[in-house]
Amino acid sequence: MVQKPFSSNRDKRHYDTFELLHFDICGPMEENSLGGSKYLLLIVDEASGCMKGFCLRAKSESEDCIKTIKTYIMKVQTQFGKKVKFVRHDGAHEFATNSLKAFYEDEGIEQQTTHAASRQAGQVFLG
């Protein structure tokens, strides 16, 4: 049985800029960055496709990851006057911390989890 191709529609709903952010951690990279980082935290805006990358020395640097996500969301909300309403990720433990859950709840942000191996579930494939 042949699998049908995924729909070309990324999402049935249209999102405003910065309304839905996707998170993923890429790595380890074959070569370290000049600063010694092996991993990259990637944040992608669903509406614009705008990507922002942040270097991490180790995947276990979850505190740096948490701080970076919180800071990025607050900057979007203050500098651009945009409300982040949804965040979507593959459920990796770096994104499922109690600290981030509490932050999302305080900010009124809905956390959505996709299946790590599914291109269609995440719509924006980062892996």
ChimeraX commands (.cxc) that place a marker at each C-alpha (Angstrom):
marker #1 position 0.00,0.00,0.00 radius 0.5
marker #1 position 1.39,3.37,-1.02 radius 0.5
marker #1 position 1.07,6.34,1.31 radius 0.5
marker #1 position -0.66,9.34,-0.20 radius 0.5
marker #1 position 1.42,12.52,-0.33 radius 0.5
marker #1 position 0.88,15.06,2.40 radius 0.5
marker #1 position -1.45,17.92,1.63 radius 0.5
marker #1 position 0.26,21.04,0.37 radius 0.5
marker #1 position -1.74,23.08,2.89 radius 0.5
marker #1 position 0.51,23.70,5.87 radius 0.5
marker #1 position -2.40,24.27,8.22 radius 0.5
marker #1 position -6.10,24.72,7.69 radius 0.5
marker #1 position -6.04,27.81,9.87 radius 0.5
marker #1 position -4.26,31.00,8.90 radius 0.5
marker #1 position -2.05,32.36,11.68 radius 0.5
marker #1 position -0.94,35.95,12.18 radius 0.5
marker #1 position 2.76,36.70,12.47 radius 0.5
marker #1 position 4.21,35.31,15.73 radius 0.5
marker #1 position 0.88,33.76,16.75 radius 0.5
marker #1 position 2.28,30.21,16.38 radius 0.5
marker #1 position 5.94,29.41,17.00 radius 0.5
marker #1 position 7.62,26.06,16.30 radius 0.5
marker #1 position 10.61,24.92,18.40 radius 0.5
marker #1 position 13.21,22.28,17.63 radius 0.5
marker #1 position 16.72,21.42,18.73 radius 0.5
marker #1 position 19.07,20.37,15.94 radius 0.5
marker #1 position 22.33,18.52,16.41 radius 0.5
marker #1 position 24.84,17.41,17.31 radius 0.5
marker #1 position 26.58,19.18,14.46 radius 0.5
marker #1 position 29.65,17.58,12.90 radius 0.5
marker #1 position 31.76,20.60,13.78 radius 0.5
marker #1 position 31.53,22.80,16.86 radius 0.5
marker #1 position 30.77,26.49,16.37 radius 0.5
marker #1 position 33.49,29.02,17.14 radius 0.5
marker #1 position 31.99,29.29,20.63 radius 0.5
marker #1 position 32.05,25.52,21.11 radius 0.5
marker #1 position 28.35,24.86,20.49 radius 0.5
marker #1 position 27.19,21.55,19.04 radius 0.5
marker #1 position 23.41,22.15,19.06 radius 0.5
marker #1 position 21.02,24.73,17.69 radius 0.5
marker #1 position 17.68,25.81,19.16 radius 0.5
marker #1 position 15.57,26.77,16.16 radius 0.5
marker #1 position 12.43,28.93,16.47 radius 0.5
marker #1 position 10.21,29.23,13.39 radius 0.5
marker #1 position 7.22,31.54,12.95 radius 0.5
marker #1 position 4.37,29.66,11.22 radius 0.5
marker #1 position 2.97,32.68,9.35 radius 0.5
marker #1 position 6.13,34.22,7.93 radius 0.5
marker #1 position 8.53,31.28,7.95 radius 0.5
marker #1 position 11.01,33.52,9.75 radius 0.5
marker #1 position 13.64,31.44,11.56 radius 0.5
marker #1 position 15.87,32.36,14.47 radius 0.5
marker #1 position 18.64,30.08,15.71 radius 0.5
marker #1 position 20.36,30.04,19.10 radius 0.5
marker #1 position 23.55,28.08,19.78 radius 0.5
marker #1 position 23.69,25.58,22.66 radius 0.5
marker #1 position 26.87,23.85,23.81 radius 0.5
marker #1 position 25.00,20.71,24.86 radius 0.5
marker #1 position 21.48,19.38,24.45 radius 0.5
marker #1 position 21.37,19.10,28.24 radius 0.5
marker #1 position 21.58,22.91,28.62 radius 0.5
marker #1 position 17.85,23.00,29.28 radius 0.5
marker #1 position 18.07,26.08,31.53 radius 0.5
marker #1 position 19.65,28.07,28.68 radius 0.5
marker #1 position 16.98,26.73,26.32 radius 0.5
marker #1 position 14.17,27.72,28.71 radius 0.5
marker #1 position 15.61,31.20,29.27 radius 0.5
marker #1 position 16.07,31.71,25.52 radius 0.5
marker #1 position 12.47,30.69,24.74 radius 0.5
marker #1 position 11.01,32.92,27.46 radius 0.5
marker #1 position 13.15,35.90,26.40 radius 0.5
marker #1 position 12.25,35.44,22.72 radius 0.5
marker #1 position 8.51,35.29,23.44 radius 0.5
marker #1 position 8.65,38.38,25.68 radius 0.5
marker #1 position 10.63,40.32,23.04 radius 0.5
marker #1 position 8.09,39.43,20.35 radius 0.5
marker #1 position 5.28,40.63,22.59 radius 0.5
marker #1 position 6.95,43.89,23.63 radius 0.5
marker #1 position 8.93,44.88,20.53 radius 0.5
marker #1 position 6.37,43.88,17.90 radius 0.5
marker #1 position 3.18,44.14,19.93 radius 0.5
marker #1 position 2.25,40.60,18.87 radius 0.5
marker #1 position 0.73,37.99,21.18 radius 0.5
marker #1 position 2.21,34.49,20.95 radius 0.5
marker #1 position -0.83,32.23,21.30 radius 0.5
marker #1 position 0.56,28.80,20.44 radius 0.5
marker #1 position 3.88,26.98,20.62 radius 0.5
marker #1 position 4.44,23.68,18.86 radius 0.5
marker #1 position 7.26,21.18,19.37 radius 0.5
marker #1 position 8.01,17.48,19.25 radius 0.5
marker #1 position 7.62,16.90,23.00 radius 0.5
marker #1 position 11.36,16.71,23.73 radius 0.5
marker #1 position 12.12,17.01,27.44 radius 0.5
marker #1 position 13.83,20.38,26.88 radius 0.5
marker #1 position 10.44,21.84,25.93 radius 0.5
marker #1 position 8.29,19.99,28.49 radius 0.5
marker #1 position 9.65,21.46,31.72 radius 0.5
marker #1 position 7.46,22.62,34.59 radius 0.5
marker #1 position 9.06,26.06,34.29 radius 0.5
marker #1 position 7.97,26.43,30.65 radius 0.5
marker #1 position 4.52,24.98,31.36 radius 0.5
marker #1 position 4.00,27.57,34.12 radius 0.5
marker #1 position 5.28,30.36,31.84 radius 0.5
marker #1 position 2.89,29.34,29.05 radius 0.5
marker #1 position -0.01,29.19,31.49 radius 0.5
marker #1 position 0.82,32.65,32.91 radius 0.5
marker #1 position 1.07,34.09,29.38 radius 0.5
marker #1 position -2.05,32.33,28.07 radius 0.5
marker #1 position -0.05,30.33,25.51 radius 0.5
marker #1 position -1.31,26.93,24.36 radius 0.5
marker #1 position 1.40,24.28,24.07 radius 0.5
marker #1 position 0.94,21.80,21.20 radius 0.5
marker #1 position 2.96,18.62,20.88 radius 0.5
marker #1 position 3.56,16.78,17.63 radius 0.5
marker #1 position 4.96,13.33,16.94 radius 0.5
marker #1 position 8.74,13.66,16.57 radius 0.5
marker #1 position 8.94,11.49,13.44 radius 0.5
marker #1 position 5.93,12.90,11.60 radius 0.5
marker #1 position 6.45,15.50,8.90 radius 0.5
marker #1 position 2.73,16.14,8.60 radius 0.5
marker #1 position 1.96,16.42,12.31 radius 0.5
marker #1 position 4.39,19.30,12.78 radius 0.5
marker #1 position 3.51,20.94,9.45 radius 0.5
marker #1 position 6.78,22.89,9.56 radius 0.5
marker #1 position 9.38,20.15,9.51 radius 0.5
marker #1 position 12.53,21.04,11.39 radius 0.5
marker #1 position 14.23,17.65,11.69 radius 0.5
marker link #1:1,2 radius 0.2
marker link #1:2,3 radius 0.2
marker link #1:3,4 radius 0.2
marker link #1:4,5 radius 0.2
marker link #1:5,6 radius 0.2
marker link #1:6,7 radius 0.2
marker link #1:7,8 radius 0.2
marker link #1:8,9 radius 0.2
marker link #1:9,10 radius 0.2
marker link #1:10,11 radius 0.2
marker link #1:11,12 radius 0.2
marker link #1:12,13 radius 0.2
marker link #1:13,14 radius 0.2
marker link #1:14,15 radius 0.2
marker link #1:15,16 radius 0.2
marker link #1:16,17 radius 0.2
marker link #1:17,18 radius 0.2
marker link #1:18,19 radius 0.2
marker link #1:19,20 radius 0.2
marker link #1:20,21 radius 0.2
marker link #1:21,22 radius 0.2
marker link #1:22,23 radius 0.2
marker link #1:23,24 radius 0.2
marker link #1:24,25 radius 0.2
marker link #1:25,26 radius 0.2
marker link #1:26,27 radius 0.2
marker link #1:27,28 radius 0.2
marker link #1:28,29 radius 0.2
marker link #1:29,30 radius 0.2
marker link #1:30,31 radius 0.2
marker link #1:31,32 radius 0.2
marker link #1:32,33 radius 0.2
marker link #1:33,34 radius 0.2
marker link #1:34,35 radius 0.2
marker link #1:35,36 radius 0.2
marker link #1:36,37 radius 0.2
marker link #1:37,38 radius 0.2
marker link #1:38,39 radius 0.2
marker link #1:39,40 radius 0.2
marker link #1:40,41 radius 0.2
marker link #1:41,42 radius 0.2
marker link #1:42,43 radius 0.2
marker link #1:43,44 radius 0.2
marker link #1:44,45 radius 0.2
marker link #1:45,46 radius 0.2
marker link #1:46,47 radius 0.2
marker link #1:47,48 radius 0.2
marker link #1:48,49 radius 0.2
marker link #1:49,50 radius 0.2
marker link #1:50,51 radius 0.2
marker link #1:51,52 radius 0.2
marker link #1:52,53 radius 0.2
marker link #1:53,54 radius 0.2
marker link #1:54,55 radius 0.2
marker link #1:55,56 radius 0.2
marker link #1:56,57 radius 0.2
marker link #1:57,58 radius 0.2
marker link #1:58,59 radius 0.2
marker link #1:59,60 radius 0.2
marker link #1:60,61 radius 0.2
marker link #1:61,62 radius 0.2
marker link #1:62,63 radius 0.2
marker link #1:63,64 radius 0.2
marker link #1:64,65 radius 0.2
marker link #1:65,66 radius 0.2
marker link #1:66,67 radius 0.2
marker link #1:67,68 radius 0.2
marker link #1:68,69 radius 0.2
marker link #1:69,70 radius 0.2
marker link #1:70,71 radius 0.2
marker link #1:71,72 radius 0.2
marker link #1:72,73 radius 0.2
marker link #1:73,74 radius 0.2
marker link #1:74,75 radius 0.2
marker link #1:75,76 radius 0.2
marker link #1:76,77 radius 0.2
marker link #1:77,78 radius 0.2
marker link #1:78,79 radius 0.2
marker link #1:79,80 radius 0.2
marker link #1:80,81 radius 0.2
marker link #1:81,82 radius 0.2
marker link #1:82,83 radius 0.2
marker link #1:83,84 radius 0.2
marker link #1:84,85 radius 0.2
marker link #1:85,86 radius 0.2
marker link #1:86,87 radius 0.2
marker link #1:87,88 radius 0.2
marker link #1:88,89 radius 0.2
marker link #1:89,90 radius 0.2
marker link #1:90,91 radius 0.2
marker link #1:91,92 radius 0.2
marker link #1:92,93 radius 0.2
marker link #1:93,94 radius 0.2
marker link #1:94,95 radius 0.2
marker link #1:95,96 radius 0.2
marker link #1:96,97 radius 0.2
marker link #1:97,98 radius 0.2
marker link #1:98,99 radius 0.2
marker link #1:99,100 radius 0.2
marker link #1:100,101 radius 0.2
marker link #1:101,102 radius 0.2
marker link #1:102,103 radius 0.2
marker link #1:103,104 radius 0.2
marker link #1:104,105 radius 0.2
marker link #1:105,106 radius 0.2
marker link #1:106,107 radius 0.2
marker link #1:107,108 radius 0.2
marker link #1:108,109 radius 0.2
marker link #1:109,110 radius 0.2
marker link #1:110,111 radius 0.2
marker link #1:111,112 radius 0.2
marker link #1:112,113 radius 0.2
marker link #1:113,114 radius 0.2
marker link #1:114,115 radius 0.2
marker link #1:115,116 radius 0.2
marker link #1:116,117 radius 0.2
marker link #1:117,118 radius 0.2
marker link #1:118,119 radius 0.2
marker link #1:119,120 radius 0.2
marker link #1:120,121 radius 0.2
marker link #1:121,122 radius 0.2
marker link #1:122,123 radius 0.2
marker link #1:123,124 radius 0.2
marker link #1:124,125 radius 0.2
marker link #1:125,126 radius 0.2
marker link #1:126,127 radius 0.2
view
